[in-house]
Amino acid sequence: MKRLILWLLLTAGLAQAQTLEVNPADLDLTVTIENADVTPFQGEMVLLTIHGVYRRHITREKLIQPGLDGFNWMQLGQDHWYETQVRGKKVKNFKRRMALFPEQAGELTIGPFVHHLTLTDEGDDWFEHDIQSEPLTITVDPAPQMEGWWFPVRRLEISDQWSNAPDQLGEGEGVLRVIRITAVGASPDMIPPMPELASPSAMIFPHPEQRLVELSPQGPVSIAFWRWTIRPGRSRSAILEPLTFDYFDTTTRQAHSATITAQRVAMDETSLPDPVLPPAPTRQRPTLMASTGVIAFAAGLSVLLLGRNFSGLARLHALPAFNPLYRQLRRAARHGDLAATRRAASAILQEAGPCPQAARLLHQFDNAVFGSDAQRPDTSRFAREFLTSTTSRSRTGSG
């Protein structure tokens, strides 16, 4: 009796072993490198494809990747499952794409990927089964020695955009320049840092750069936005110097230099306002009352100007009550009109000549409007302080 029981247990164990046995030809997992015949440089993208072909019913699955020591990496989208037919039978396919960026030169090993599967046997019972890929070893060359930024990229696109025509600006206007760098096959941190935009005479206000990444089967698509707000200086016209950086085309295996050409930023002379002229005198004979008023005005003015060395009627423009530009500045500031306030202040500064305090106030006003942390300035306070600085200079200069 004992022998019969032992024989039955042994038979059941053998039957279960036969049921759980998996034909190696039913499950296959491979890892391949795109353009494996090319030796990559340090930092250059290496495209990896993990492909599984399964002829068994899979209930659950989980792909376990190796440590990938010596690489930065990113997965290019979601895992892809699809079916194909082999000899009239449906075959399940699994595919994952990855981008690896070697951090060091030399021999680097990509360990085996392990696909942990839950399969079903003939009795519809579940059991666990693992399948793994073969390890791979790649050779990585050191990054070339160069002065600039090492920037390997599969494809590079550059666009130079402006918020409005840069050479047709109105009085006191600025323009926003946005340079977009699109790099296929590079991570966002691989794009060169935002350069300094230079000009002999323009006022340039840089904004914080922005970077983002999109995923595609061809690799990551990284995008950087370089932004500046620009205004011509007192000459009303300025030249922005060109921008240049180097990159390495990993498709052609050649180094290139990208140049963003110089650009002129200028005011449109046809849109500038005509100079403000005093009203033409009337030819009517003054009445007795008007003559009396003129005499009283002249007497008051003589008292006002007593002890001052004003030579001629043109000196009256140094006083806010008689200068039309001062009135324009007060009116624009009262209405909170930033552009008109800036126009009037600039015209006053040009008329008054060198005035460091007023120039400093105007520069602070521009920083508040066009700076990276732009905020709306108090126009009334600015006008009050600006006029005080110019009138105090006029009184001091007239001695």
Number of C-alpha atoms within 10 A of each C-alpha: 6 7 7 9 10 10 12 12 11 12 12 11 12 12 12 12 11 11 14 18 11 14 9 8 9 11 16 16 20 16 20 14 14 10 12 12 7 12 13 23 22 21 25 28 26 22 21 20 16 19 18 20 19 17 16 16 13 13 12 11 14 11 16 12 14 12 11 15 12 16 20 14 16 15 17 19 15 10 12 11 12 10 13 11 9 9 6 7 10 13 17 18 17 15 17 19 21 20 25 20 21 25 17 16 17 13 11 18 15 18 17 20 20 17 19 16 18 17 20 17 16 8 7 8 11 15 12 13 14 14 16 20 18 13 13 13 10 17 16 20 16 14 17 10 7 8 7 10 13 20 21 29 24 20 16 18 11 15 11 12 13 14 11 12 14 21 18 16 22 18 22 21 18 24 21 20 19 19 17 18 18 23 25 22 27 26 26 19 12 17 21 16 11 16 11 12 16 14 19 10 16 21 19 23 17 19 19 11 13 13 16 13 16 14 17 14 15 14 26 23 22 22 21 23 18 21 22 22 19 23 27 27 18 13 10 19 17 22 16 19 16 13 14 11 15 18 21 20 17 19 11 8 13 10 12 11 9 13 12 14 11 12 14 14 23 24 24 16 13 9 11 13 10 7 8 10 7 9 6 6 6 7 6 6 8 12 9 9 9 11 12 12 13 13 12 12 12 12 11 12 11 12 10 10 11 10 9 11 11 15 9 7 7 10 14 14 16 21 15 16 11 14 17 16 21 22 14 17 27 22 17 21 23 15 12 16 13 19 16 19 24 22 20 24 25 20 15 21 18 13 12 16 12 12 14 13 15 24 19 12 17 19 13 15 21 20 18 16 17 24 17 15 10 12 12 11 16 14 21 18 11 21 24 13 14 22 20 15 17 24 16 13 20 18 14 9 8 13 10
